[in-house]
Amino acid sequence: MLAVGKTDAVAPLKALMKFAKGKEKFIVHAGFLNEHGMVRALNGEEVKALSMIASREELLARLVGSLASPLAGMVNVLAGNLRGLVQVLSAYQKAKS
Protein backbone atom coordinates (compact mmCIF):
# COMPACT_ATOMS: atom_id res chain seq x y z
CA MET A 1 0.00 0.00 0.00
CA LEU A 2 1.22 3.50 -0.78
CA ALA A 3 0.09 6.77 0.79
CA VAL A 4 1.30 10.15 -0.44
CA GLY A 5 0.84 13.58 1.10
CA LYS A 6 1.80 16.77 -0.69
CA THR A 7 1.27 19.44 1.97
CA ASP A 8 1.17 17.51 5.25
CA ALA A 9 3.63 14.64 5.64
CA VAL A 10 1.91 13.35 8.76
CA ALA A 11 -1.64 13.06 7.35
CA PRO A 12 -1.02 9.95 5.21
CA LEU A 13 0.79 8.28 8.10
CA LYS A 14 -2.16 8.97 10.39
CA ALA A 15 -4.53 7.51 7.80
CA LEU A 16 -2.41 4.37 7.39
CA MET A 17 -2.08 3.81 11.13
CA LYS A 18 -5.81 4.37 11.61
CA PHE A 19 -6.49 1.80 8.89
CA ALA A 20 -3.97 -0.65 10.42
CA LYS A 21 -5.54 -0.40 13.88
CA GLY A 22 -7.23 -3.69 14.72
CA LYS A 23 -5.93 -5.48 11.63
CA GLU A 24 -3.37 -8.13 12.51
CA LYS A 25 -2.23 -8.76 8.93
CA PHE A 26 -1.61 -5.10 8.10
CA ILE A 27 1.84 -4.16 9.38
CA VAL A 28 3.82 -1.06 8.46
CA HIS A 29 7.42 -2.14 7.93
CA ALA A 30 8.95 0.99 6.42
CA GLY A 31 8.28 4.35 4.88
CA PHE A 32 9.91 7.23 3.08
CA LEU A 33 9.93 10.90 4.01
CA ASN A 34 10.92 13.68 1.64
CA GLU A 35 12.62 16.38 3.70
CA HIS A 36 13.66 19.44 1.69
CA GLY A 37 14.34 17.38 -1.42
CA MET A 38 16.19 14.61 0.45
CA VAL A 39 14.38 11.27 0.66
CA ARG A 40 14.88 9.51 3.97
CA ALA A 41 13.98 5.88 4.73
CA LEU A 42 11.97 5.24 7.91
CA ASN A 43 11.51 2.00 9.79
CA GLY A 44 8.12 0.87 11.10
CA GLU A 45 8.66 2.40 14.55
CA GLU A 46 9.59 5.79 13.07
CA VAL A 47 6.45 5.70 10.92
CA LYS A 48 4.36 4.91 13.99
CA ALA A 49 6.03 7.72 15.99
CA LEU A 50 5.46 10.25 13.19
CA SER A 51 1.82 9.22 12.91
CA MET A 52 1.28 10.32 16.52
CA ILE A 53 2.50 13.87 15.88
CA ALA A 54 -0.16 16.56 15.69
CA SER A 55 -1.10 17.80 12.22
CA ARG A 56 0.45 20.93 10.74
CA GLU A 57 -2.77 22.90 11.22
CA GLU A 58 -3.02 21.87 14.87
CA LEU A 59 0.60 22.84 15.53
CA LEU A 60 0.05 26.22 13.85
CA ALA A 61 -3.09 26.77 15.94
CA ARG A 62 -1.13 25.98 19.12
CA LEU A 63 1.57 28.44 18.05
CA VAL A 64 -0.94 31.21 17.40
CA GLY A 65 -2.64 30.49 20.73
CA SER A 66 0.68 30.65 22.54
CA LEU A 67 1.53 33.96 20.88
CA ALA A 68 -1.91 35.46 21.58
CA SER A 69 -2.13 34.35 25.21
CA PRO A 70 0.17 37.03 26.71
CA LEU A 71 -1.69 39.73 24.74
CA ALA A 72 -5.04 38.50 26.04
CA GLY A 73 -3.65 38.54 29.59
CA MET A 74 -2.46 42.12 29.15
CA VAL A 75 -5.87 43.18 27.83
CA ASN A 76 -7.54 41.59 30.87
CA VAL A 77 -5.18 43.38 33.27
CA LEU A 78 -5.76 46.73 31.59
CA ALA A 79 -9.52 46.16 31.52
CA GLY A 80 -9.42 45.31 35.23
CA ASN A 81 -7.69 48.61 35.99
CA LEU A 82 -10.29 50.49 33.96
CA ARG A 83 -13.11 48.63 35.73
CA GLY A 84 -11.63 49.63 39.07
CA LEU A 85 -11.43 53.27 37.99
CA VAL A 86 -15.06 53.21 36.79
CA GLN A 87 -16.17 51.72 40.12
CA VAL A 88 -14.31 54.41 42.09
CA LEU A 89 -15.79 57.19 39.95
CA SER A 90 -19.24 55.66 40.24
CA ALA A 91 -18.96 55.45 44.04
CA TYR A 92 -17.71 59.04 44.15
CA GLN A 93 -20.67 60.20 42.04
CA LYS A 94 -23.16 58.35 44.29
CA ALA A 95 -21.57 59.83 47.41
CA LYS A 96 -21.72 63.33 45.97
CA SER A 97 -25.40 63.14 44.96
Secondary structure, 3 states (H helix, E strand, C coil): CCCCCCCCCHHHHHHHHHHHCCCCCCCCCEEEEEECCEEEEEEHHHHHHHHCCCCHHHHHHHHHHHHHHHHHHHHHHHHHHHHHHHHHHHHHHHHHC
